[in-house]
């Protein structure tokens, strides 16, 4: 399974919507329910699923889902 496929499962779980289809350009503006609380839940689920930890500075720099996938891949490669 690719990082994007795993992320899509996480997004569907966090937002309780089996129809969500993510793409690399997706941002919080694309999902009405994606607020600050949902952001925290997303990060926690992503950290748990991928066994990673993100620093606040890393999270602040992310502009879209594609950048999140790239960050996950980089962190996995460095482990």
C-alpha positions in Angstrom: 0.0 0.0 0.0 1.3 3.5 -0.9 1.6 6.4 1.5 -1.3 8.1 -0.3 -3.5 5.0 0.0 -2.8 4.8 3.7 -3.5 8.5 4.1 -6.8 8.1 2.3 -7.9 5.5 4.8 -6.9 7.8 7.6 -8.8 10.7 6.1 -11.9 8.5 5.7 -11.7 7.4 9.3 -11.0 10.9 10.8 -13.8 12.5 8.8 -16.1 9.5 8.9 -16.7 9.6 5.1 -15.9 6.6 3.0 -16.3 8.6 -0.2 -13.3 11.0 0.5 -10.7 10.7 -2.3 -7.6 12.6 -1.5 -5.0 14.0 -3.9 -1.7 15.7 -3.6 -3.1 19.2 -4.0 -5.8 18.8 -1.3 -5.8 21.3 1.6 -8.0 22.0 4.6 -10.1 24.3 2.4 -11.3 21.2 0.4 -13.0 19.5 3.3 -15.6 21.5 5.3 -15.0 19.5 8.5 -11.2 20.0 8.4 -10.7 22.4 11.3 -8.0 22.7 14.0 -9.4 19.8 16.0 -9.6 17.6 12.9 -6.0 18.6 12.1 -4.9 17.3 15.5 -6.8 14.1 15.0 -5.3 13.6 11.5 -1.7 14.1 12.8 -2.2 11.7 15.7 -3.7 9.1 13.4 -0.9 9.5 10.9 1.8 9.3 13.6 0.2 6.1 14.9 -0.3 4.5 11.5 3.2 5.2 10.3 4.9 5.0 13.7 6.4 8.5 13.3 6.5 11.7 15.2 6.2 15.1 13.7 7.6 18.3 15.2 5.3 21.4 15.2 7.6 23.2 12.8 7.2 20.3 10.3 3.4 20.4 10.5 3.3 24.2 10.1 5.2 24.0 6.8 2.8 21.6 5.2 0.6 23.2 2.5 -1.2 20.2 1.1 -1.6 16.4 1.3 1.2 15.8 -1.2 3.7 17.6 1.1 2.4 15.4 4.0 3.0 12.3 2.0 6.5 13.5 1.0 7.3 14.2 4.7 6.1 10.7 5.7 8.2 9.1 3.0 11.3 11.1 4.0 10.8 10.1 7.7 10.3 6.5 6.8 13.5 6.5 4.7 15.5 8.0 7.6 14.5 5.3 10.1 
